[in-house]
Amino acid sequence: MKLAIAALLAGSAAAFAPASVPKASSVLSETKADLESLATELNPIVKFYDPLDLSGQNFWGKSEEETIGFLREAEVKHGRVAMFAFVGYIVHANGITWPWAMTMDGTPFPAVSSAPEAWDAIPEAAKLQIVAFVGFLEFWREVASEKHYMKGGKIGEFPAFDPKFIPGGALNLYDPFGWSANRSEEDKAKGRIKEINNGRLAMLGIFGFLSEQTIPGAVPGLSGIVPPYSGEVMAPFSNSFIPHF
């Protein structure tokens, strides 16, 4: 219950994220100047913050615009994963599991107090399925987009599944229920701003949980709320048959 309250407080903070509207465009940002403008929209107090000058680099010998496209896509993607992770952590911490069996032999989902413990408790085959599924999503994003995000494509866009390869009417990850079909460009722009800010907050949130869990007392606000964990949060396959170094 305490953890749920902490999550609600974090969610309340997200509600105060700036929701200014950038100019409608198929490209969220292309140059460093675009990033600086976007940064002001995202956080008018901090504005543009790039102490490592990553936006001024040329990764893999590519142009600055291509490098920025890579960085922007990476931030949106990690923010989305962090939002899932934050909610998933709270679900596991409160002992919530699916009501049906986890495996074909009837083994139930593990009753644990945190997400890392749940990961350690699931079968190796389940871990490989998760890795394979995420790998497929990464592959599909790279090869099926109309225009690649490093070549001016839309940041964060996930291409629709091709029924020739994925039959059965599988729901597409982006807008699976068609809720965004009739949204205005202005409303979509607001949503993109909110997604970035909420993703950043979620990244801080999930690492706050993991830091407190790994080093009790590291995050005073979570002390006594997040249970300690003795495993390796940064080495998820340390207790696996998969070779590790």
Backbone as a ProteinNet text record, in pm:
[ID]
protein_1_A
[PRIMARY]
MKLAIAALLAGSAAAFAPASVPKASSVLSETKADLESLATELNPIVKFYDPLDLSGQNFWGKSEEETIGFLREAEVKHGRVAMFAFVGYIVHANGITWPWAMTMDGTPFPAVSSAPEAWDAIPEAAKLQIVAFVGFLEFWREVASEKHYMKGGKIGEFPAFDPKFIPGGALNLYDPFGWSANRSEEDKAKGRIKEINNGRLAMLGIFGFLSEQTIPGAVPGLSGIVPPYSGEVMAPFSNSFIPHF
[TERTIARY]
82.7	0	86.8	194.4	283.7	342	377.3	436.4	335.4	210.3	106.6	88.9	96.5	85.6	201.2	322.2	439	420.9	361.5	338.7	239.9	135.9	37.8	99.7	189.4	257.4	342.5	411.4	493.8	406.6	290.7	199.9	147.4	126.6	80.8	184.4	311.1	417.5	414.8	382.1	378.6	271.7	166.2	56.9	99.3	207.8	254.8	358.5	380.2	474.2	418.1	502.2	453.8	387	281.7	208.3	196.5	298.6	297	298.7	254.3	239.5	345.6	430.8	527.4	457.7	527.1	469.1	445.7	329.4	296.7	393.5	451.6	548.4	561.9	600.4	622.9	757.4	841.6	971.8	977.5	999.7	997.1	1115.2	1232.7	1349	1456.9	1527.7	1629.1	1766.7	1771.7	1899.4	1911.3	2029.3	2050.9	1960.6	1937.2	1847.1	1705.2	1662.4	1530.7	1523.9	1633.7	1637.9	1625.6	1694.2	1689.6	1548.2	1480.5	1343.5	1250.7	1269.7	1188.1	1211.8	1337.1	1370.4	1296.7	1280.9	1206.5	1059.7	1004.7	866.2	849.5	948.2	940.5	958.4	1053.1	1081.1	1134	1047.9	1091	1186.3	1203.8	1296.7	1437.5	1450.4	1581.9	1625.2	1528.5	1553.8	1653.6	1742.2	1831.9	1945.7	1964.9	2069.4	2138	2260.7	2337	2483	2515.4	2652	2758.3	2720.4	2816.7	2823.1	2744.3	2739.9	2713.8	2622.5	2589	2523.5	2444.1	2374.8	2469.2	2591.5	2689.5	2783.7	2758.9	2846.9	2799.3	2883.6	2851	2872.2	2771.4	2782.8	2804.1	2900.5	2927.5	2955.5	3007.9	3039.6	2918.6	2804	2682.1	2676.1	2577.8	2562.6	2505.5	2512.2	2455.6	2306.1	2235.9	2092	2057.8	2136.9	2112.4	2141	2246.2	2279.6	2168	2115.4	2006.2	1882.2	1856.5	1744.1	1758.4	1879.6	1905.8	1882.8	1935.2	1920.7	1774.7	1701.4	1561.1	1479.5	1504.2	1433.6	1467.2	1595	1636.9	1568.3	1555.5	1491.7	1344.2	1273.6	1131.5	1113.6	1196.9	1186	1214.1	1321.2	1353.4	1247.1	1189.9	1082.8	961.5	926	812.3	837.8	958.2	993.6	989.7	1039.9	1041.8	901.4	808.5	670.7	609.3	634.7	588.7	655.1	786.5	860.9	812.5	784	738.8	607.6	513.1	384.4	402	484.3	507	569.8	659.8	723.3	618.1	528.7	424.2	330	298.7	210.8	272.7	400.7	466.9	485.4	516.3	537.8	411	296.4	169.5	114.9	198.5	160.1	51.1	36.7	-68.2	-14.3	-84.4	-44.5	-166.9	-141.9	-252.3	-319.6	-447.9	-517.2	-494.9	-444	-423.8	-279.7	-254	-120.4	-19.4	106.4	212.2	262.7	270	323.4	221.1	248.5	157.4	142.2	242.8	232.7	156.9	102.9	20.9	94.1	223.8	299.3	242	208.3	150.3	256.3	212	304.8	365.4	493.8	558.9	501.2	486.2	441.5	566.1	595.1	718	685.3	787.7	766.9	826.1	886.4	942.3	959.4	971.8	986.5	1115.5	1231.8	1352.9	1339.1	1270.2	1249.3	1159.6	1062.2	975.1	1055.9	1146.6	1231.4	1316	1375.7	1459.5	1379	1249.4	1167.7	1104.9	1098	1033.8	1130	1076.8	1162.6	1253	1361	1453.8	1383.8	1293.4	1222.3	1140.1	1081.7	1002.4	1091.1	1209.3	1302.2	1342.1	1367.6	1406.4	1290.6	1167.7	1051.9	1041	1064.6	1057.5	1164.7	1286.9	1397.1	1369.6	1317.2	1288.1	1177.1	1074.4	963.5	1010.4	1087.3	1138.9	1233.5	1313.5	1402.4	1325.5	1212.2	1129.2	1074.1	1027.5	975.4	1083	1205.7	1316.6	1341.9	1341.6	1364.8	1255.5	1129.9	1019	1023.7	1061.2	1072.6	1177.9	1286.2	1396.7	1367.6	1299.1	1287.3	1153.3	1049.6	915.9	866.3	942.4	898.4	904.5	811.4	808.7	935.2	981.8	1105.5	1178.6	1305.8	1382.3	1399.7	1400.3	1410.6	1543.7	1646.6	1773.3	1778	1672.3	1664.5	1546.9	1503.4	1394.6	1258.4	1252.1	1124.8	1070.5	945.2	880.5	943.8	978.7	1037	929.4	961.6	869.4	760.1	754.3	649.8	678.3	573.3	589.8	503.8	564.9	490.7	384.6	276.3	169.3	220.5	167.4	206.6	148.2	228.1	185.5	112.1	-16	-91.7	-31.9	55.6	120.9	218.3	272.9	369.7	311.4	213.7	154	3.1	-43.2	-186.8	-266.8	-397.2	-483.3	-534.8	-509.7	-561.8	-499.2	-368.1	-301.5	-311.7	-336.1	-346.9	-211.9	-212.9	-90	-55.7	73.9	115.1	78.8	88.7	53.1	-95.3	-167.4	-310.3	-388.1	-379.2	-445.5	-597.9	-657.5	-802.7	-854.1	-761.3	-802.4	-841.5	-795.5	-834.6	-772.6	-658.3	-589.2	-626.9	-707.5	-738.8	-800.6	-885.8	-957	-903.8	-788.8	-731.2	-671	-680.7	-622.2	-470.7	-402.3	-256.6	-212	-290.3	-258.3	-264.6	-366.9	-381.8	-270.8	-234	-124.1	7.6	27.6	150.5	157.7	43.6	39.1	74.1	21.4	49	195.4	263.2	406	487.5	451	520.5	500.3	376.8	346.6	419.1	423.9	489.6	637.6	704.9	847.7	870.2	791.8	808.8	775.8	667.6	630.8	732.2	789.2	893.2	1017.8	1055	1170.8	1145.5	1026.4	992.6	993.5	942.6	940	1080.2	1172.1	1310.3	1372.7	1346.3	1395.3	1327.3	1197.3	1121.8	1168.2	1185.1	1224.2	1365.8	1454.1	1589.8	1591.5	1496.2	1482.7	1445.9	1351	1312.3	1431.1	1502	1612.6	1729.1	1753.9	1862.8	1833.4	1712.4	1675	1674.3	1633.2	1626.9	1766.1	1859.3	1995.9	2078.3	2059.1	2133	2030.4	1982.9	1882	1925.4	1837.3	1868.2	1920.7	1945	1998.8	1898.3	1770.1	1664.3	1577.2	1604.3	1533.9	1381.6	1324.8	1180.3	1121.2	1203.6	1155.7	1203.8	1278.1	1331.7	1217.7	1221.7	1116.6	996.6	991.7	880.5	921.7	1040	1091.6	1175.6	1142.1	1218.6	1355.4	1455.8	1589.8	1592.2	1687.7	1704.8	1852.5	1886.4	2027	2081.2	1997	2042.3	2114.9	2140.1	2211.7	2113.7	2067.2	1967.8	2024.8	2155.4	2216.8	2274.9	2252.9	2298.9	2185.7	2081.5	1961.1	1982	2092.9	2117.7	2233.6	2263.2	2374.8	2347.3	2219.7	2183.9	2114.5	2170.8	2109.7	2209.8	2156.9	2245.1	2311.7	2261.8	2319.9	2458.3	2562.2	2696.8	2701	2773.1	2790	2932.9	2976.4	3116.8	3124.6
-120	0	126	123	238.9	265	154.7	169.8	228.1	188	242	391.3	433.2	575.1	652.9	594.6	660.5	676.4	575.1	582.9	692.8	706.2	811.2	949.3	964.4	1093	1123.1	1019.1	1038.5	1074.1	1009.4	1040.1	1181.4	1230.1	1367.2	1465.9	1432.4	1520.6	1528.9	1415.8	1415.6	1508.4	1527.9	1612.7	1757.3	1796.1	1934.5	1952.5	1847.2	1859.9	1957.9	2046.1	2144.2	2077.3	2135	2075.1	2173.5	2254.5	2348.4	2272.7	2334.9	2266.9	2311.3	2218.9	2255.9	2260.7	2311.9	2317.6	2176.3	2157.5	2026.7	1993.5	1875.3	1834.8	1684.6	1626.6	1482.8	1447.6	1546.8	1525.8	1604.9	1534.6	1602.3	1695.7	1654.4	1741.8	1687.4	1778.4	1735.6	1791.8	1913.4	1977.3	2013	2060.5	2100.9	2218.1	2305.6	2419.2	2370.1	2264.9	2206.8	2148.6	2084.3	2028.2	2137.7	2246.7	2357.5	2414.4	2423.3	2472	2373.3	2244.8	2141.5	2138.4	2155.5	2151.9	2260.3	2375.7	2484	2448.1	2380.3	2335.7	2230.6	2141.2	2033.4	2081.6	2170.1	2220	2363	2462	2601.7	2649.7	2570	2608.4	2558.8	2429.4	2371.3	2402.9	2399.9	2423.1	2321	2362.8	2268.3	2231	2099.3	2051.3	1932	1950.9	1845.7	1858.2	1826.2	1847.4	1764.9	1652.1	1568.8	1603.9	1701.9	1746	1629.7	1540.3	1427.7	1474.1	1580.8	1629	1691.5	1717	1774.7	1672.1	1544.3	1438.6	1384.9	1303	1236.3	1086.6	1020	877.5	797.1	703.1	610.9	684.2	804.9	881	939.7	938.1	994	1143.7	1208.8	1352.2	1386.6	1514.6	1559.1	1532.2	1554.7	1531.9	1385.5	1295.1	1151.8	1110.2	1166.7	1136.3	1182.1	1300	1351.5	1264.6	1218.4	1128	1001.8	947.1	828.5	856.3	969.5	1004.7	1029.5	1096.5	1125.1	996.7	907.8	778.8	698.5	699.9	625.7	678.9	811.5	867	828.3	841.3	806	657.8	575.2	430.2	393.2	449.1	418.8	474.2	588.3	643	552.6	496.7	405.6	279.2	223.4	104.4	134.7	251	288.9	304.9	357.8	370.9	234.3	139.3	2.3	-55.8	-34.5	-90.6	-34.2	96	159.6	98.5	86.5	26.6	-121.1	-192.6	-333.6	-356.8	-268.5	-281.9	-272.3	-175.6	-156.6	-277.4	-330.5	-447.9	-564.6	-594	-704.9	-678.2	-555	-520.6	-540	-530.9	-551.2	-692.5	-782	-921.9	-952.2	-867.9	-887.9	-975.4	-1084.5	-1173.7	-1209.7	-1269.3	-1319.4	-1435.7	-1451.7	-1557.4	-1697.4	-1709.3	-1840.9	-1888.6	-2013	-2071.2	-2003	-2000	-1936.5	-2028.9	-2159.1	-2254.7	-2362.9	-2439.4	-2544.6	-2656	-2672.2	-2777.2	-2732.3	-2608.1	-2560.8	-2478.9	-2451.7	-2371.1	-2229.3	-2181.3	-2046.7	-1938.4	-1816.1	-1703.5	-1686.4	-1650.9	-1640.9	-1528.9	-1556.7	-1455.5	-1390.9	-1269	-1201.2	-1061.3	-990.4	-854.4	-747.3	-787.9	-688.5	-749	-662.8	-707.7	-787.3	-745.1	-825.3	-966.6	-983.1	-1116.5	-1199	-1133.7	-1203.6	-1252.8	-1167.6	-1207.2	-1327.8	-1326.8	-1438.8	-1567.9	-1554.9	-1672.9	-1737.4	-1666.6	-1725.1	-1820.7	-1917.2	-2014.9	-1950	-2020.2	-1969.7	-1952.6	-2045	-2036.3	-1908.8	-1867.6	-1744.7	-1623.5	-1624.6	-1513.6	-1503	-1618	-1617.9	-1571	-1607	-1559.8	-1407.5	-1351.8	-1206.3	-1138.6	-1190	-1131.5	-1142.3	-1258.1	-1277.3	-1183.5	-1164.9	-1077.4	-932.2	-886.9	-750.2	-733.9	-837.1	-832.7	-819.5	-891	-880.6	-739.5	-679	-542.7	-445	-463.2	-378.2	-396	-521.6	-551.2	-488.3	-503.1	-450.9	-298.9	-234.9	-88.8	-42.8	-117.3	-75.5	-96.8	-205.3	-240.8	-204.5	-183.1	-165.4	-21.3	70.4	210	270.4	358.2	424.3	505.8	569.4	646.9	631.1	594.7	567.2	693.2	675.7	791.2	864.7	801	869.6	940.1	921.7	983.9	1080.2	1133.6	1229.4	1169.9	1040.5	977.5	1023	989	1030.1	960.8	1039.5	985.3	910.9	788.9	711.6	639.1	654.5	587.5	437.9	357.6	213.6	168.4	107.5	71	-35.5	-28.6	-128	-264.4	-369.5	-504.1	-538.6	-601.1	-641.3	-774.9	-780	-905.2	-1019.8	-988.8	-1095.1	-1173.8	-1106.2	-1171.5	-1206.5	-1128	-1149.8	-1163.2	-1282.6	-1301.9	-1304.5	-1308.8	-1322.3	-1191	-1080.8	-953	-905	-930.1	-886.4	-735.2	-688.8	-545	-477.3	-364.4	-288.4	-218.1	-203.8	-143.1	4.4	72.9	214.1	227.9	284	309.6	183.2	77.6	-49	-39.9	56.3	67.8	185.4	252	361	489	507.2	625	753.8	742.3	862.8	901.6	820.5	844.6	981.7	1025	1151.6	1265.5	1244.6	1351.3	1459.9	1583.2	1694.2	1691.9	1759.2	1767.2	1838.9	1936.8	2008.6	1915.6	1831.6	1738	1633.4	1587.8	1491	1552.1	1679.3	1747.9	1756.5	1786	1788.5	1651	1547.4	1412	1375.8	1421.5	1392.3	1459.7	1582	1653.2	1580.8	1542.3	1472.3	1338	1268.2	1137	1149.2	1247.9	1265.1	1297.6	1391.5	1429	1313.9	1242.4	1130.2	1017.2	998.7	898	932.4	1059	1100.6	1078.5	1112.8	1093.1	945.2	861.6	717.6	659	710.2	662.2	692.9	813.5	847.1	760.5	735.9	658.2	514.6	447.3	306.5	290.9	385.7	376.5	412.7	493.8	518.5	390.9	316.9	188.3	93	78.3	-16.4	25.4	156.1	204.4	175.4	204.1	178.8	29.9	-49.4	-193.3	-254.9	-200.4	-252.6	-199	-70	-6.1	56.6	-18.1	36	168.6	267.8	399.5	495.7	445.1	530.8	636.4	604.8	698.5	718.2	821.3	839.6	832.8	886	885.9	747.6	651.2	514.7	418.7	469.4	385.7	323.5	192.5	122.2	87.3	138.7	109.6	3.7	22.1	-73.1	-177.6	-306.3	-411.5	-430.9	-473.2	-495.9	-615.2	-611	-718.7	-752.7	-881.4	-922.7	-965.5	-965.2	-1006	-896.1	-918.9	-823.6	-757.9	-639.6	-574.7	-536.2	-516.9	-479.4	-601.1	-719.2	-842.8	-944.2	-924.4	-1007.7	-1154.5	-1187.7	-1328.5	-1385.9	-1325.2	-1373	-1510.7	-1545.4	-1678.1	-1759.5	-1755.7	-1820.2	-1910.8	-2001.4	-2088.2	-2012.6	-1891.3	-1809.8	-1761	-1778.6	-1736	-1586.9	-1552.9	-1413.9	-1391.3	-1266.1	-1234.9	-1122.2
0	0	0	81.3	83.8	-54.6	-123.9	-255.6	-352.8	-338.1	-424.9	-401.4	-274.6	-242.6	-303.3	-294.7	-353.7	-504.3	-567.4	-711.6	-746.5	-664.5	-689	-676.7	-580.5	-564.3	-686.8	-736.9	-856.6	-976.1	-985.6	-1093.9	-1085.4	-963.2	-946	-996.7	-975.4	-1024.1	-1176.3	-1240.8	-1386.2	-1440.5	-1360.6	-1406.7	-1423.5	-1359.3	-1367.9	-1478.2	-1558.8	-1669.8	-1771.7	-1826.3	-1923	-2041.1	-2090.7	-2202.1	-2318.4	-2339.5	-2450.2	-2581.6	-2685	-2812.7	-2911.4	-2960.2	-3062.9	-3197.7	-3297.9	-3430.7	-3483	-3543.4	-3597.3	-3710	-3703.6	-3804.2	-3801.5	-3913.2	-3917.8	-3857.5	-3834.6	-3773.3	-3643.8	-3532	-3403.1	-3386.1	-3428.1	-3420.7	-3513.4	-3580	-3676.9	-3645.6	-3597.2	-3572	-3424.5	-3387.5	-3248.8	-3213.2	-3307.2	-3283.4	-3255.5	-3326.3	-3301.1	-3160.6	-3117.1	-2982.1	-2876.9	-2899.2	-2803.3	-2793.9	-2907.1	-2907.1	-2836.6	-2865.6	-2802.2	-2651.8	-2610.2	-2468.3	-2390.8	-2451.6	-2387.1	-2372.4	-2472.1	-2464	-2354.2	-2342.6	-2245.4	-2102.4	-2082.6	-1948	-1957.7	-1943.5	-1959.4	-1850.9	-1745.7	-1638.1	-1669	-1694.2	-1723.6	-1866.8	-1958.7	-2101.3	-2156.1	-2246	-2310.9	-2217.6	-2196.2	-2105.4	-2169.8	-2213.4	-2280	-2239.9	-2112.8	-2063	-2136.2	-2194.9	-2268.1	-2416.2	-2457	-2596.3	-2692.4	-2652	-2738.7	-2867.9	-2858.9	-2977.7	-3079.1	-3037.8	-3129.4	-3188	-3156.1	-3203.5	-3338.2	-3397.3	-3523.9	-3504.2	-3447.5	-3418.2	-3545.7	-3541	-3651.2	-3782.9	-3771.4	-3890.8	-3960.9	-3893.4	-3952.1	-3926.5	-3987.2	-3970.4	-3833.8	-3799.1	-3671.8	-3667.8	-3778.4	-3782.9	-3760.9	-3820.3	-3802.2	-3658.8	-3601.1	-3462.1	-3368.6	-3392.4	-3309.8	-3326.6	-3447.8	-3469.8	-3387.1	-3380.7	-3299.9	-3151.4	-3104.7	-2963	-2925.9	-3012.3	-2984.2	-2979.3	-3074.7	-3075.5	-2950.4	-2911.5	-2792.5	-2666.7	-2655.5	-2536.9	-2529.4	-2640.2	-2641	-2610	-2670.4	-2650.3	-2504.2	-2447.6	-2308.3	-2214.1	-2249.1	-2166.5	-2165.1	-2278.9	-2285.5	-2204.6	-2219.2	-2142.7	-1993.2	-1954.7	-1813	-1757.2	-1837.3	-1789.4	-1763.8	-1854.9	-1832.3	-1707.9	-1694.5	-1582.1	-1449.3	-1446.2	-1322.5	-1274.9	-1368.6	-1333.9	-1298.6	-1376.4	-1348.3	-1212.6	-1173.8	-1042.8	-931.3	-945.2	-843.9	-839.2	-957.5	-963.7	-888.2	-915.1	-847.4	-698.3	-663.6	-522.9	-440.4	-505.3	-435.3	-452.2	-504.3	-514.3	-614.7	-716.1	-816.1	-929.1	-958.7	-1067.3	-1150.9	-1267.4	-1348.9	-1275.6	-1288.4	-1214.6	-1270.6	-1393.7	-1451.3	-1431.1	-1471.4	-1454.2	-1545.2	-1501.3	-1579.3	-1689	-1661.9	-1758.8	-1790.6	-1893.3	-1936.4	-1833.5	-1746.1	-1644.4	-1519.9	-1524.5	-1413.9	-1309.6	-1330.3	-1234.8	-1229.3	-1109.6	-1100	-1113.4	-1134.7	-1136.6	-998.1	-989.2	-858.1	-772.6	-645.6	-549.3	-490.1	-531.5	-491.2	-441.6	-395.5	-344.2	-434.1	-546.4	-638.3	-775.9	-875.2	-1013.3	-1036.8	-983.2	-1004.5	-949.9	-838.5	-784	-876.7	-939.4	-1033.6	-1153.2	-1203.2	-1315.1	-1278.3	-1161.3	-1118.1	-1105.9	-1074.8	-1045.7	-1168.5	-1279.5	-1397.1	-1467.8	-1543.8	-1612.4	-1716.6	-1748.5	-1849.9	-1984.2	-2016.6	-2143.6	-2151.7	-2039.3	-2037.7	-2062.2	-2004.6	-2025.8	-2173.4	-2233.8	-2374.7	-2462.5	-2426.8	-2502.4	-2496.5	-2378	-2362.1	-2446.3	-2439.9	-2516.5	-2666.5	-2710.1	-2851.8	-2898.6	-2816.5	-2853.3	-2866.5	-2769	-2774.6	-2893.2	-2919.3	-3035.2	-3165.3	-3173.8	-3294.1	-3309.1	-3199	-3205.9	-3252.7	-3203.9	-3247.5	-3397.5	-3441.7	-3583.3	-3669.1	-3628.8	-3708.2	-3716.4	-3606	-3605.3	-3705.3	-3714.2	-3799.6	-3947.9	-3981.5	-4122.8	-4186.5	-4105.5	-4163	-4163	-4106.5	-4103.6	-4243.7	-4270.7	-4401.1	-4423.5	-4316.9	-4323.2	-4191.3	-4195.9	-4074.9	-3991	-3859.3	-3769.3	-3780.2	-3833.8	-3855.8	-3991	-4068.8	-4200.6	-4210.2	-4095.2	-4095.9	-4069.6	-4036.7	-4005.1	-3870.9	-3844.7	-3720.5	-3601.1	-3500.4	-3378.2	-3299.9	-3258.7	-3175.5	-3250.6	-3381.3	-3457.9	-3465.4	-3445.9	-3461.2	-3578.9	-3680.6	-3801.5	-3775.7	-3853.3	-3842.2	-3886.3	-3826.1	-3864.7	-4001.3	-4082.7	-4216.7	-4206.1	-4245.5	-4234.2	-4314.5	-4411.7	-4487.8	-4401.3	-4300.2	-4212.3	-4076.2	-4031.9	-3900	-3918.5	-3950.9	-3976.5	-3847	-3862	-3745	-3691.5	-3762	-3715	-3585.1	-3566.6	-3443.9	-3429.1	-3307.4	-3283.2	-3302.9	-3368.7	-3384.4	-3253.6	-3227.2	-3100.7	-3095.4	-3208.5	-3208	-3238.1	-3144.3	-3161.4	-3198.7	-3117	-3151.7	-3159.9	-3089.9	-3088.7	-3171.8	-3243.7	-3331.5	-3260.3	-3138.1	-3060.2	-3115.5	-3182.1	-3229.6	-3371.8	-3435	-3575.8	-3599.7	-3509.1	-3529	-3441.8	-3379.2	-3296.1	-3384.4	-3339.2	-3414.4	-3400.9	-3492.7	-3485.7	-3358.6	-3316.6	-3193.3	-3073.4	-3068.4	-2957.4	-2959.5	-3078.5	-3089.1	-3042.5	-3075.1	-3033.1	-2881.4	-2818.3	-2672	-2615.1	-2678.5	-2632	-2641.2	-2746.8	-2761.1	-2650.7	-2617.5	-2510.2	-2377.5	-2350.5	-2224.7	-2218.4	-2332.2	-2332.1	-2297.2	-2355	-2326.6	-2179.7	-2127	-1986	-1892.1	-1920.1	-1834.9	-1845.2	-1965.1	-1981.3	-1901.1	-1901.3	-1822	-1673	-1629	-1488.9	-1453.4	-1543.8	-1519.1	-1511.3	-1593.6	-1587.5	-1451.8	-1402	-1267.5	-1162.5	-1181	-1084	-1073.2	-1186.1	-1180.5	-1126.4	-1160.6	-1105	-957.3	-914.7	-770.9	-697.5	-753	-693.1	-687.1	-800.1	-806.7	-717.9	-708.2	-622.7	-476.3	-433.8	-294.3	-265.1	-362.5	-342.5	-332.2	-409.8	-410.5	-294.1	-263.5	-153.8	-59.1	39.3	131.5	193.3	186.1	239.4	135.2	11.9	-93.2	-137.7	-126.7	-163.6	-39.8	39.2	167.3	156.5	51.3	38.2	20.6	-18.7	-39.2	68.8	165	272.4	352.5	365.3	437.6	352.3	231.3	140.2	38.8	-20.9	-117.9	-46.8	-58.9	9.3	-53.7	22.4	-33.2	-128.5	-219.8	-317.1	-325.1	-311.9	-307.8	-443.7	-545.6	-678.3	-752.2	-879.8	-963.3	-1061.4	-1028.6	-1114.4	-1250.7	-1258.8	-1386.3	-1459.7	-1407.2	-1472.5	-1465.8	-1546	-1535.6	-1568.2	-1634.3	-1667.1	-1586	-1472.5	-1389	-1331.7	-1313.6	-1262.2	-1371.1	-1489.2	-1604	-1672.4	-1755.6	-1833.3	-1947.4	-1974.5	-2080.7	-2034.7	-2116.2	-2074.7	-2042.2	-1936.6	-1901	-1856.4	-1866.5	-1836.7	-1734.8
[MASK]
+++++++++++++++++++++++++++++++++++++++++++++++++++++++++++++++++++++++++++++++++++++++++++++++++++++++++++++++++++++++++++++++++++++++++++++++++++++++++++++++++++++++++++++++++++++++++++++++++++++++++++++++++++++++++++++++++++++++++++++++++++++

